[in-house]
Amino acid sequence: MTAGRALVVGLFCALLHNAIMIGGDWAGLHYALSLSVSFVTLVLLGYRLHSRWTYEGAMRGGASFSRYVLVAVANYPVSLAGMFALVDVAGLSVPVASPLLTLIMFAANFLGNRWALRASGASRSARPARSAGRRQGERRDSGA
């Protein structure tokens, strides 16, 4: 269920990101400025959607938002470098480069968001154990 919800939210965010990038290009903005607008918009919207719907039982608050922002900040230079490589070096247009880069980065974002929005201790202990070697209530991660 989580993967399906992540796909829905990820697809929505990807479409919005590409609309901002392509719209900015059509308006004559440099892709770096459009990427900054998309970054702020999608960090705020993506955190809200993922923490309230995708990852049920997610810890919400300053700590999880900080982790979510950390994942997004780590992606920002990769996105900027990817756009540079695809647009300035390879000569692709922004309407082609932006969706291509979105596809490349989807898996990394899923894994990062899963870490950032891990379930709270109460929700983890309420779920049945998924392996014979793990008893109910044991932590699935180290909290790092």
Legacy VTK file of the C-alpha trace (Angstrom):
# vtk DataFile Version 3.0
C-alpha trace
ASCII
DATASET POLYDATA
POINTS 144 float
0.000 0.000 0.000
2.816 2.415 0.853
4.510 1.919 -2.511
1.220 2.599 -4.326
0.595 5.761 -2.347
4.181 6.867 -2.847
3.697 6.350 -6.566
0.519 8.478 -6.590
2.069 11.323 -4.588
5.353 10.999 -6.465
3.565 11.167 -9.797
1.572 14.215 -8.690
4.741 15.949 -7.456
6.620 14.961 -10.618
3.886 16.414 -12.809
3.821 19.629 -10.781
7.633 19.858 -10.872
7.685 19.406 -14.632
4.872 21.940 -15.071
6.923 24.477 -13.081
10.100 23.674 -15.034
8.473 23.747 -18.472
6.310 26.760 -17.603
9.404 28.599 -16.397
11.190 27.747 -19.630
8.271 29.044 -21.676
8.293 32.228 -19.570
11.984 32.705 -20.368
13.342 31.775 -16.921
16.619 29.928 -16.559
16.154 26.329 -15.416
18.066 27.055 -12.176
15.452 29.626 -11.126
12.572 27.324 -12.072
14.246 24.519 -10.133
14.402 26.752 -7.041
10.700 27.600 -7.317
9.877 23.922 -7.749
12.098 22.968 -4.809
10.348 25.235 -2.304
6.872 24.366 -3.590
7.417 20.632 -3.603
9.248 20.397 -0.279
6.276 21.989 1.463
3.574 20.167 -0.501
5.406 16.838 -0.730
6.066 16.697 3.022
2.429 17.374 3.779
1.137 14.740 1.349
3.674 12.060 2.246
3.520 12.544 6.003
-0.274 12.582 6.139
-1.199 10.012 3.500
1.657 7.997 1.971
3.370 6.920 5.179
0.539 6.294 7.620
1.765 6.612 11.187
4.706 8.779 10.134
6.303 10.917 12.774
5.318 14.490 11.935
7.049 17.541 13.257
10.367 19.295 13.215
12.565 16.192 13.194
10.819 14.428 10.308
10.476 17.681 8.353
14.215 18.275 8.838
15.000 14.786 7.516
12.629 15.347 4.579
14.327 18.665 3.777
17.726 16.948 4.072
16.704 14.419 1.415
15.401 17.233 -0.806
18.519 19.361 -0.280
20.676 16.369 -1.201
18.672 16.021 -4.426
18.893 19.708 -5.357
22.533 19.766 -6.550
22.011 16.424 -8.300
18.987 17.915 -10.093
20.880 21.058 -10.996
23.869 19.047 -12.266
21.519 16.757 -14.190
19.802 19.702 -15.846
23.188 21.211 -16.701
24.351 17.924 -18.228
21.149 17.363 -20.183
20.476 20.961 -21.300
23.846 22.704 -21.521
26.072 19.754 -22.388
23.792 17.324 -24.252
21.735 20.086 -25.865
18.301 18.769 -24.878
15.461 21.222 -24.385
14.071 21.744 -20.867
10.724 20.094 -21.804
12.680 16.935 -22.700
15.404 17.096 -20.021
13.165 17.729 -17.016
10.906 14.654 -17.402
13.942 12.499 -18.238
15.730 13.591 -15.066
12.514 13.050 -13.073
12.446 9.403 -14.141
16.093 8.933 -13.222
15.629 10.352 -9.719
12.324 8.700 -8.750
13.809 5.631 -7.032
16.287 7.652 -4.979
13.504 9.925 -3.778
11.300 6.981 -2.753
14.067 5.519 -0.601
14.967 8.878 0.920
11.361 9.732 1.755
10.815 6.315 3.295
13.744 7.005 5.640
12.655 10.570 6.407
9.053 9.652 7.171
9.530 6.369 9.008
6.768 5.316 11.343
6.661 6.501 14.922
7.506 4.015 17.679
3.839 3.581 18.639
2.802 2.735 15.093
5.713 0.357 14.622
4.914 -1.609 17.752
1.222 -1.836 16.825
2.007 -3.681 13.583
2.576 -7.436 13.633
6.130 -8.609 13.088
6.900 -9.446 9.465
9.629 -11.992 9.999
10.010 -14.986 12.255
13.227 -13.532 13.689
11.598 -10.300 14.825
9.144 -10.133 17.692
6.243 -7.707 17.806
7.325 -4.307 19.107
10.958 -4.538 18.042
12.275 -1.522 16.144
12.798 -1.988 12.434
15.476 0.674 12.161
18.079 2.264 14.340
16.437 5.698 14.175
19.373 7.168 12.290
LINES 1 145
144 0 1 2 3 4 5 6 7 8 9 10 11 12 13 14 15 16 17 18 19 20 21 22 23 24 25 26 27 28 29 30 31 32 33 34 35 36 37 38 39 40 41 42 43 44 45 46 47 48 49 50 51 52 53 54 55 56 57 58 59 60 61 62 63 64 65 66 67 68 69 70 71 72 73 74 75 76 77 78 79 80 81 82 83 84 85 86 87 88 89 90 91 92 93 94 95 96 97 98 99 100 101 102 103 104 105 106 107 108 109 110 111 112 113 114 115 116 117 118 119 120 121 122 123 124 125 126 127 128 129 130 131 132 133 134 135 136 137 138 139 140 141 142 143
